Amino acid sequence: MKRTGFFTDERCFWHVTKPHIGPLAIGGWVQPSAGSGTAESPDSKRRLKNLVDFSGLSGRLQNRGARAATREDLLRVHPASYLERFRAMSEADGGEFAADTQASFSKGSYDFACVSSGLAIAAVDAVMRGELDNAYALCRPPGHHCLPDMPMGFCFLANIPIAIRAAQAAHGLRRVAVVDWDVHHGNGTEAIFYDSADVLTISIHQENCYPPGSGGVERRGEGAGEGHNLNVPLLPGGGHEAYVGAMERIVMPALLRYQPELIIIACGYDAGAFDPLARMMLGSNTYRYLIGCMMKIADACCGGRLVAMHEGGYSEAYVPFCGHALLETLADTTSDVVDPVAPFIAMQQPGARFVAFQNMLLDEQAQAAGLKT
């Protein structure tokens, strides 16, 4: 078994995207409910934590919390003006920065977002110190869409960039790789590191899903960061084999070429077959495969140093099975949990002609990136 950390905090489940439950304003002692917001509700994350406890898997993990991210932590990524505005709105009644950001929040959300970023920082720090072999941070709210000065797509603080900058300050890291397999393009992470050579960003996502027009293969980075950003858009409905193709043709060769000192996963489960916001048709076994690939690369490049951070995933029923499967693999253990819909998902996978066409597109992307598969 691996020494796998599982970083959680109950306060992360109290962030909500809608300010009221019936006549009561959410905040203080009024807990949000599953039906009190948008698709990004607390329940898919809470149910993952509950399944990990109920199955006994948590007894084989190192369960940890963390302090909230400090202002110093946040200022490495976000300008003071943004933090001050977010905090002031949060201390009032919440709200939304702009109508088109899809990032409304309620009273207290600034503090909850700081806790989410704190979990990310602590998970990376524990792995870098050698206290853990790898780690999983159950971050909420998520972070990969957040721009330095604007929230977006349920994301308010850029958890992964905040954790990376903290680790660079504490441990002197020179090369970090971020692999984002959330089904939506990791535009915030891309923007923050777009001109940096010290972070390789790779986003595997459903083509033209969210944000609109984002995540094209032509976005390769600029200045010192040229060639250090890779987008891997996949056709809707691609299923398991699309992700196998992406891993084998682009992601793993790019990581081996870059030789990172740490790998961080933006671990969304919204490519799952029952997710309401995408159409990629993955099952829990795909997440076992994906994290297994990353563990092999981490062993080859950076002494196994690997941290996964929770991003999207909006099927309250199915996210727990995908997350549980991934955590089992990360910890190199098994349990009695059985995915009840795995056979059904296997029957819905695309045919050989679709897979061949998707692989042809991936080969073209790999060739453009100068990768040898």
Phi, psi and omega per residue, in radians:
M1 nan 2.612 3.074
K2 -1.533 2.705 2.958
R3 -1.477 1.600 -3.049
T4 -1.842 2.153 3.088
G5 -1.523 2.487 3.081
F6 -2.182 1.834 -3.006
F7 -1.740 2.052 -3.105
T8 -2.449 2.850 3.058
D9 -2.721 2.214 -3.117
E10 -0.966 -0.550 -3.097
R11 -1.080 -0.479 3.122
C12 -1.110 -0.463 -3.133
F13 -1.409 -0.112 -3.092
W14 -1.695 -0.099 2.980
H15 -1.225 2.467 3.137
V16 -2.548 2.732 -3.055
T17 -1.740 -0.012 3.117
K18 -2.248 2.381 -2.932
P19 -1.431 -0.064 -3.061
H20 -2.424 2.625 2.860
I21 -2.069 1.882 -3.042
G22 1.010 -2.242 -3.118
P23 -1.479 -0.077 -3.012
L24 -1.726 2.303 3.061
A25 -1.333 2.262 3.130
I26 -1.236 2.428 -3.118
G27 2.363 2.841 -3.076
G28 1.124 -2.081 -3.087
W29 -1.739 0.126 3.130
V30 -1.638 1.884 -3.074
Q31 -1.381 2.426 3.053
P32 -1.185 2.733 3.085
S33 -1.971 2.938 -3.090
A34 -1.054 -0.580 -3.085
G35 -1.656 0.325 -2.999
S36 -1.710 0.163 -3.097
G37 -2.679 -2.680 3.112
T38 -1.457 -2.883 3.123
A39 -1.024 -0.499 -3.113
E40 -1.426 1.246 3.123
S41 -1.632 2.916 3.113
P42 -1.189 -0.357 -2.836
D43 -1.237 -0.621 -3.140
S44 -1.104 -0.612 3.133
K45 -1.357 -0.765 3.129
R46 -1.089 -0.694 -3.138
R47 -1.201 -0.551 3.014
L48 -1.092 -0.857 3.108
K49 -1.018 -0.747 -3.127
N50 -1.129 -0.695 3.123
L51 -1.159 -0.690 3.095
V52 -1.049 -0.689 3.098
D53 -1.251 -0.804 -3.040
F54 -1.143 -0.610 -3.119
S55 -1.361 -0.247 -3.051
G56 1.575 -0.055 -3.126
L57 -1.083 -0.592 -3.103
S58 -1.070 -0.446 3.092
G59 -1.217 -0.257 3.108
R60 -1.844 0.090 3.077
L61 -1.929 2.785 3.014
Q62 -1.639 1.789 -3.045
N63 -1.455 2.165 -3.053
R64 -2.416 2.733 2.951
G65 -1.932 -2.825 -3.130
A66 -2.892 2.754 2.995
R67 -1.285 2.763 3.047
A68 -1.175 2.622 3.045
A69 -1.054 2.457 3.141
T70 -1.516 2.932 3.072
R71 -1.035 -0.682 3.097
E72 -1.052 -0.735 3.092
D73 -1.031 -0.796 -3.041
L74 -1.244 -0.611 -3.079
L75 -1.203 -0.255 3.054
R76 -1.197 -0.305 -3.091
V77 -2.153 -0.730 -3.019
H78 -1.892 2.429 3.085
P79 -1.214 2.662 -3.108
A80 -1.027 -0.629 -3.114
S81 -1.065 -0.692 3.111
Y82 -1.187 -0.812 -3.126
L83 -1.062 -0.716 -3.118
E84 -1.160 -0.697 3.118
R85 -1.175 -0.791 3.119
F86 -1.036 -0.816 -3.104
R87 -1.115 -0.764 -3.122
A88 -1.103 -0.768 3.117
M89 -1.133 -0.663 3.133
S90 -1.160 -0.671 -3.137
E91 -1.276 -0.318 3.040
A92 -1.516 -1.922 -3.107
D93 -2.104 0.205 -3.070
G94 1.418 -2.742 3.135
G95 2.490 -2.550 -3.127
E96 -2.656 2.339 -3.113
F97 -1.115 -0.761 3.131
A98 -2.640 2.640 -3.001
A99 -1.146 -0.420 -3.051
D100 -1.722 0.192 -3.083
T101 -1.546 -0.281 -3.044
Q102 0.913 0.852 -3.099
A103 -2.573 1.056 3.039
S104 -1.440 2.754 -3.085
F105 -2.669 2.898 -3.061
S106 -2.006 -3.130 3.115
K107 -1.007 2.294 3.115
G108 1.614 -0.103 -3.035
S109 -1.147 -0.527 3.085
Y110 -1.035 -0.819 -3.131
D111 -1.122 -0.695 3.135
F112 -1.166 -0.664 3.101
A113 -1.130 -0.631 3.086
C114 -1.141 -0.645 3.066
V115 -1.125 -0.750 3.126
S116 -1.027 -0.812 3.098
S117 -1.147 -0.596 3.099
G118 -1.114 -0.660 3.067
L119 -1.083 -0.722 3.124
A120 -1.101 -0.788 3.128
I121 -1.060 -0.821 -3.074
A122 -1.151 -0.671 3.138
A123 -1.100 -0.798 3.124
V124 -1.131 -0.760 -3.097
D125 -1.090 -0.726 -3.127
A126 -1.136 -0.653 3.102
V127 -1.230 -0.725 3.140
M128 -1.149 -0.556 3.118
R129 -1.371 -0.141 -3.122
G130 1.434 0.179 3.103
E131 -1.267 -0.486 -3.122
L132 -2.306 2.660 3.029
D133 -1.329 -0.710 3.119
N134 -2.714 3.088 -3.067
A135 -2.747 2.787 3.071
Y136 -2.297 2.207 3.096
A137 -1.914 2.061 3.139
L138 -1.467 1.266 -3.062
C139 -1.345 2.389 2.983
R140 -2.805 2.223 0.073
P141 -1.179 2.755 3.128
P142 -1.257 -3.083 -3.004
G143 -2.468 -0.215 -2.852
H144 -1.318 -0.183 3.047
H145 -1.635 -0.218 -3.002
C146 -1.228 2.209 3.053
L147 -1.511 2.885 -3.131
P148 -0.955 -0.659 -3.041
D149 -2.122 0.345 -3.108
M150 -2.775 2.251 3.019
P151 -1.283 2.800 -3.091
M152 -2.893 2.471 2.994
G153 0.906 0.916 3.122
F154 1.280 0.049 -3.027
C155 -1.949 2.332 -3.027
F156 -2.123 -0.513 3.018
L157 -2.307 2.499 -3.067
A158 -1.444 1.455 -2.995
N159 -0.930 -0.858 -3.063
I160 -1.192 -0.870 3.061
P161 -1.017 -0.650 3.106
I162 -1.083 -0.766 3.129
A163 -1.172 -0.660 3.131
I164 -1.141 -0.832 -3.136
R165 -1.108 -0.621 3.075
A166 -1.142 -0.735 -3.142
A167 -1.198 -0.625 3.081
Q168 -1.124 -0.693 3.119
A169 -1.179 -0.667 -3.058
A170 -1.499 -0.572 -2.966
H171 -2.139 -0.015 3.085
G172 1.171 0.542 -3.127
L173 -1.108 2.399 3.131
R174 -1.874 -0.415 -3.105
R175 -2.474 1.979 3.077
V176 -2.126 2.417 3.066
A177 -1.962 2.363 3.043
V178 -1.989 2.123 3.053
V179 -1.951 2.016 -3.041
D180 -1.896 1.905 3.087
W181 -1.930 0.278 2.864
D182 -0.962 2.522 -3.023
V183 -1.212 -0.270 3.111
H184 -1.775 2.603 -3.083
H185 -1.075 2.352 3.112
G186 -1.421 1.148 -3.010
N187 -1.174 -0.572 3.141
G188 -1.182 -0.838 3.093
T189 -1.051 -0.743 3.097
E190 -1.004 -0.840 -3.074
A191 -1.103 -0.699 -3.064
I192 -1.185 -0.634 -3.070
F193 -1.882 0.251 -2.953
Y194 -1.093 -0.518 3.141
D195 -1.922 0.442 -3.088
S196 -2.001 2.401 3.062
A197 -1.645 -0.202 -3.089
D198 -1.492 -0.040 3.064
V199 -2.387 2.149 3.013
L200 -1.633 2.142 3.132
T201 -1.950 2.248 3.125
I202 -2.241 2.185 3.121
S203 -2.120 2.093 3.029
I204 -1.791 2.133 -3.015
H205 -2.674 2.813 3.028
Q206 -1.214 2.279 -3.060
E207 -1.085 2.309 3.053
N208 0.950 0.712 3.118
C209 -1.676 -1.165 3.087
Y210 -2.810 2.435 -0.163
P211 -1.206 2.697 -3.122
P212 -1.010 2.288 3.097
G213 1.319 0.148 -3.078
S214 -1.796 2.718 2.986
G215 1.546 0.467 3.132
G216 -1.316 2.718 -3.101
V217 -1.173 -0.364 -3.127
E218 -1.260 -0.241 -3.132
R219 -1.420 1.695 -3.004
R220 -1.975 0.021 -3.026
G221 1.733 2.904 -3.139
E222 -2.514 2.827 -3.119
G223 1.027 -2.319 3.120
A224 -1.081 -0.401 -3.106
G225 -1.578 0.089 -3.128
E226 -1.046 2.235 -3.102
G227 1.508 -0.006 -3.092
H228 -1.865 0.279 3.013
N229 -2.309 2.176 3.139
L230 -2.187 2.184 3.014
N231 -1.878 2.343 -3.111
V232 -2.169 1.424 3.114
P233 -1.310 2.364 -3.121
L234 -2.033 2.573 3.120
L235 -1.169 2.455 3.078
P236 -0.969 2.475 3.114
G237 1.436 0.161 -3.035
G238 -1.124 -0.496 3.069
G239 1.173 -2.880 -3.020
H240 -0.981 -0.790 -3.034
E241 -1.157 -0.478 3.074
A242 -1.109 -0.674 -3.131
Y243 -1.339 -0.560 3.010
V244 -1.079 -0.793 3.119
G245 -1.072 -0.759 3.140
A246 -1.105 -0.734 -3.137
M247 -1.133 -0.872 -3.019
E248 -1.294 -0.580 -3.039
R249 -1.600 -0.497 -3.020
I250 -2.216 -0.980 -2.926
V251 -1.165 -0.945 -3.090
M252 -1.141 -0.758 3.061
P253 -1.057 -0.666 3.141
A254 -1.152 -0.685 3.122
L255 -1.182 -0.719 3.118
L256 -1.116 -0.629 3.099
R257 -1.195 -0.671 -3.062
Y258 -1.377 -0.541 -3.132
Q259 0.964 1.111 -3.122
P260 -1.205 2.737 3.040
E261 -1.585 -0.214 3.121
L262 -2.745 2.454 3.048
I263 -2.038 2.279 3.075
I264 -2.063 2.341 3.124
I265 -1.825 2.186 2.915
A266 -1.484 1.695 -2.835
C267 -1.710 1.448 3.014
G268 -1.589 2.625 3.105
Y269 -1.983 0.295 -3.085
D270 -1.439 0.053 2.910
A271 -1.494 0.029 3.125
G272 -1.141 2.682 -2.996
A273 -1.092 -0.423 -3.067
F274 -1.876 0.232 -3.113
D275 -1.269 2.389 -3.111
P276 -1.379 -0.173 -3.021
L277 -1.936 0.148 -3.134
A278 -2.799 3.116 -3.001
R279 -2.473 0.840 -3.054
M280 -1.737 -0.211 2.922
M281 1.158 0.675 3.099
L282 -1.560 2.669 2.997
G283 -1.977 3.082 -3.085
S284 -1.080 -0.538 -3.134
N285 -1.166 -0.455 3.057
T286 -1.156 -0.664 3.114
Y287 -1.211 -0.569 2.987
R288 -1.062 -0.784 -3.128
Y289 -1.102 -0.826 -3.069
L290 -1.079 -0.831 -3.114
I291 -1.232 -0.533 3.062
G292 -1.091 -0.722 3.078
C293 -1.062 -0.762 -3.108
M294 -1.195 -0.585 3.086
M295 -1.146 -0.704 3.108
K296 -1.107 -0.763 3.138
I297 -1.176 -0.705 3.120
A298 -1.100 -0.690 3.081
D299 -1.093 -0.656 -3.093
A300 -1.328 -0.530 -2.991
C301 -1.850 -0.663 -2.877
C302 -2.498 0.651 3.060
G303 1.110 0.429 3.107
G304 1.448 0.058 -3.058
R305 -1.218 1.920 -3.013
L306 -2.543 2.293 3.107
V307 -2.317 2.247 3.057
A308 -1.862 2.366 -3.135
M309 -2.152 2.233 -3.061
H310 -1.125 2.301 3.049
E311 -2.069 -1.982 -3.064
G312 -1.526 -3.029 -3.100
G313 2.290 1.949 -2.875
Y314 -2.170 0.136 3.008
S315 -1.589 1.846 -3.090
E316 -1.089 -0.507 -3.134
A317 -1.377 -0.629 -2.943
Y318 -1.794 -0.493 3.114
V319 -0.901 -0.742 -3.123
P320 -1.005 -0.638 -3.133
F321 -1.247 -0.658 3.104
C322 -1.178 -0.787 3.140
G323 -1.151 -0.682 3.136
H324 -1.117 -0.757 3.121
A325 -1.064 -0.743 3.140
L326 -1.136 -0.755 -3.131
L327 -1.135 -0.678 3.060
E328 -1.001 -0.815 -3.123
T329 -1.135 -0.755 -3.132
L330 -1.048 -0.657 -3.117
A331 -1.563 -0.037 3.141
D332 1.005 0.911 3.140
T333 -2.550 3.056 3.115
T334 -2.351 2.944 3.080
S335 -2.560 -3.061 3.124
D336 -1.541 0.008 -3.099
V337 -1.173 2.292 3.128
V338 -2.095 2.277 3.063
D339 -1.240 1.982 -3.015
P340 -1.291 -0.251 -3.088
V341 -2.017 0.158 -3.135
A342 -0.991 -0.759 3.121
P343 -1.086 -0.678 3.119
F344 -1.106 -0.785 -3.135
I345 -1.113 -0.684 3.124
A346 -1.054 -0.585 3.141
M347 -1.279 -0.325 -3.058
Q348 -1.668 0.052 -3.066
Q349 -1.219 2.620 -3.093
P350 -1.182 2.815 -3.101
G351 -1.405 3.095 -3.029
A352 -1.099 -0.639 -3.106
R353 -1.175 -0.701 3.096
F354 -1.116 -0.792 -3.138
V355 -1.054 -0.761 -3.136
A356 -1.096 -0.704 3.126
F357 -1.151 -0.765 3.111
Q358 -1.086 -0.714 3.118
N359 -1.142 -0.594 3.069
M360 -1.090 -0.750 3.102
L361 -1.111 -0.705 3.122
L362 -1.150 -0.664 3.083
D363 -1.087 -0.659 3.093
E364 -1.137 -0.713 3.098
Q365 -1.123 -0.744 3.141
A366 -1.105 -0.739 -3.136
Q367 -1.102 -0.734 3.123
A368 -1.111 -0.541 3.135
A369 -1.512 -0.004 3.118
G370 1.273 0.529 -3.089
L371 -1.750 2.488 3.026
K372 -1.846 2.121 -3.097
T373 -1.513 nan nan
